[in-house]
């Protein structure tokens, strides 16, 4: 088994990746909950009460936040790789 080099533990990348995945998964679940609720006959008045407003609006705010987390993850990853490349060439 070949050794591909040292594993660099980067907590920021891991946290950003898990946050991104959790928000996207939650938004997808909410999207399908709205679709299932609509197809099962939940009226607009019923969707205005209880937990439905949160379920309806979570994808509107969650997906842009997930997109920003993805951009931040790419920037953090690029900075780490750049530093590793500069450290390796010296």
C-alpha positions as CSV (number, residue, x, y, z in Angstrom):
1,X,0.0,0.0,0.0
2,X,1.5,3.3,-1.0
3,X,1.6,6.3,1.2
4,X,0.2,9.3,-0.5
5,X,1.7,11.7,2.0
6,X,0.7,13.2,5.3
7,X,-2.9,13.7,6.0
8,X,-3.5,17.4,6.9
9,X,-6.3,17.8,9.4
10,X,-8.2,20.9,8.4
11,X,-11.1,21.4,10.7
12,X,-12.4,24.5,8.9
13,X,-12.9,22.6,5.6
14,X,-14.6,19.7,7.4
15,X,-17.0,22.0,9.2
16,X,-17.8,23.9,6.1
17,X,-18.4,20.7,4.2
18,X,-20.7,19.2,6.8
19,X,-22.6,22.5,7.2
20,X,-23.1,22.7,3.4
21,X,-24.3,19.1,3.2
22,X,-26.7,19.5,6.2
23,X,-28.3,22.7,4.8
24,X,-28.8,21.2,1.3
25,X,-30.2,18.0,2.7
26,X,-32.6,19.9,5.0
27,X,-33.7,22.1,2.1
28,X,-34.4,19.1,-0.1
29,X,-36.4,17.5,2.6
30,X,-38.4,20.6,3.1
31,X,-39.0,20.9,-0.7
32,X,-40.3,17.3,-0.8
33,X,-42.5,18.0,2.3
34,X,-44.1,20.9,0.6
35,X,-44.7,18.8,-2.6
36,X,-46.2,16.0,-0.6
37,X,-48.3,18.3,1.5
38,X,-49.6,20.1,-1.6
39,X,-50.4,16.8,-3.4
40,X,-52.2,15.4,-0.2
41,X,-54.6,18.4,-0.2
42,X,-53.2,20.8,2.4
43,X,-54.8,24.2,1.6
44,X,-53.0,27.6,1.6
45,X,-54.7,28.5,4.8
46,X,-53.4,25.4,6.5
47,X,-49.9,26.1,5.2
48,X,-50.0,29.5,6.8
49,X,-50.1,28.0,10.3
50,X,-47.9,25.8,12.4
51,X,-44.6,24.6,11.1
52,X,-45.5,25.1,7.5
53,X,-44.2,28.7,7.1
54,X,-40.7,27.5,8.2
55,X,-40.9,24.5,5.9
56,X,-42.0,26.8,3.0
57,X,-39.3,29.4,3.6
58,X,-36.3,27.3,4.5
59,X,-35.2,26.5,0.9
60,X,-35.5,30.2,0.0
61,X,-32.9,31.1,2.6
62,X,-31.0,27.8,3.0
63,X,-29.9,27.3,-0.5
64,X,-28.3,30.7,-0.9
65,X,-26.5,30.2,2.4
66,X,-25.4,26.8,1.2
67,X,-24.1,28.3,-2.0
68,X,-22.1,30.9,0.1
69,X,-20.7,28.0,2.2
70,X,-19.6,26.2,-0.9
71,X,-17.8,29.3,-2.1
72,X,-16.1,29.7,1.3
73,X,-15.1,26.0,1.2
74,X,-13.5,26.4,-2.2
75,X,-11.6,29.5,-1.1
76,X,-10.4,27.8,2.1
77,X,-9.3,24.7,0.1
78,X,-7.6,26.8,-2.5
79,X,-5.7,28.8,0.1
80,X,-4.6,25.5,1.9
81,X,-3.4,24.0,-1.4
82,X,-1.6,27.2,-2.3
83,X,0.3,27.2,1.0
84,X,1.1,23.5,0.7
85,X,2.4,24.1,-2.8
86,X,4.6,27.0,-1.7
87,X,5.9,25.0,1.3
88,X,6.7,22.0,-1.0
89,X,8.6,24.1,-3.5
90,X,10.8,25.8,-1.0
